[in-house]
Amino acid sequence: MTTRIASFLAFFFIAATATVQAQPLELGAHVVGAQWSEFEGADYGVGGRLSWKPSPSIGLEGELNWYP
């Protein structure tokens, strides 16, 4: 539960400082988690996101998550 709260707060503070003007290149980092009832446990990891918009009608996005 504390990880969810920490993730929410981190997202809130990062989103609050974002500018309104659209940027052609965006980079981001996040904390990820997965909980499986079959294994009675949870896995947590980190991830990153890259977004590039070279024109108003074309954009590319990629995301990578890693669970150690």
VOPAGU-2260 file (C-alpha; in pm, 1 decimal, decimal comma):
REM VOPAGU-2260
SITE   aa  ch    i         X         Y         Z
SITE  MET   A    0       0,0       0,0       0,0
SITE  THR   A    1     281,2     240,8      80,1
SITE  THR   A    2     429,7     179,3    -263,8
SITE  ARG   A    3     102,9     280,3    -428,0
SITE  ILE   A    4      88,2     598,6    -223,9
SITE  ALA   A    5     451,6     681,3    -303,5
SITE  SER   A    6     389,3     614,7    -674,4
SITE  PHE   A    7      82,6     838,1    -673,8
SITE  LEU   A    8     267,5    1120,2    -499,9
SITE  ALA   A    9     562,5    1094,5    -739,4
SITE  PHE   A   10     326,9    1104,0   -1038,0
SITE  PHE   A   11     134,1    1397,1    -891,6
SITE  PHE   A   12     443,8    1610,1    -832,2
SITE  ILE   A   13     590,2    1532,1   -1175,6
SITE  ALA   A   14     257,3    1599,6   -1350,9
SITE  ALA   A   15     208,4    1922,2   -1155,3
SITE  THR   A   16     536,1    2062,0   -1286,6
SITE  ALA   A   17     469,1    1969,0   -1651,0
SITE  THR   A   18     431,7    2255,1   -1893,8
SITE  VAL   A   19     113,1    2313,3   -2090,6
SITE  GLN   A   20     294,1    2362,2   -2420,6
SITE  ALA   A   21     336,8    2039,4   -2619,7
SITE  GLN   A   22     695,9    1921,1   -2649,1
SITE  PRO   A   23     827,5    1717,3   -2943,9
SITE  LEU   A   24    1028,4    1486,1   -2711,9
SITE  GLU   A   25     917,4    1349,7   -2375,1
SITE  LEU   A   26    1105,6    1125,6   -2133,1
SITE  GLY   A   27     958,6     972,9   -1820,2
SITE  ALA   A   28    1030,4     723,1   -1545,0
SITE  HIS   A   29     789,4     528,3   -1329,2
SITE  VAL   A   30     756,6     258,6   -1065,0
SITE  VAL   A   31     565,5     -51,8   -1171,4
SITE  GLY   A   32     406,2    -330,4    -972,7
SITE  ALA   A   33     227,1    -657,3   -1039,3
SITE  GLN   A   34      33,0    -872,2    -796,6
SITE  TRP   A   35     -64,8   -1229,1    -882,4
SITE  SER   A   36    -308,6   -1421,3    -666,9
SITE  GLU   A   37    -173,5   -1757,1    -790,9
SITE  PHE   A   38     172,3   -1685,8    -643,9
SITE  GLU   A   39      55,0   -1493,1    -334,7
SITE  GLY   A   40     307,9   -1219,2    -386,0
SITE  ALA   A   41     388,5    -899,0    -564,2
SITE  ASP   A   42     670,8    -786,9    -791,0
SITE  TYR   A   43     790,3    -428,3    -814,4
SITE  GLY   A   44    1021,9    -270,0   -1064,6
SITE  VAL   A   45    1109,8      44,1   -1254,6
SITE  GLY   A   46    1038,4     160,5   -1604,0
SITE  GLY   A   47    1090,6     431,9   -1857,6
SITE  ARG   A   48     894,6     593,1   -2136,7
SITE  LEU   A   49    1000,4     780,9   -2449,6
SITE  SER   A   50     769,3     977,1   -2676,7
SITE  TRP   A   51     869,0    1165,4   -2992,6
SITE  LYS   A   52     632,4    1372,3   -3206,5
SITE  PRO   A   53     813,0    1499,1   -3518,5
SITE  SER   A   54     493,7    1646,6   -3668,7
SITE  PRO   A   55     137,6    1719,4   -3552,8
SITE  SER   A   56       3,5    1401,8   -3716,8
SITE  ILE   A   57     290,6    1154,2   -3653,6
SITE  GLY   A   58     417,6    1030,6   -3320,3
SITE  LEU   A   59     623,5     740,7   -3183,4
SITE  GLU   A   60     613,9     600,7   -2830,9
SITE  GLY   A   61     803,4     331,1   -2646,9
SITE  GLU   A   62     792,2     196,2   -2294,3
SITE  LEU   A   63    1013,3     -49,5   -2105,5
SITE  ASN   A   64     954,6    -198,3   -1760,5
SITE  TRP   A   65    1204,6    -405,6   -1563,5
SITE  TYR   A   66    1124,2    -631,9   -1269,8
SITE  PRO   A   67    1447,4    -733,3   -1092,5
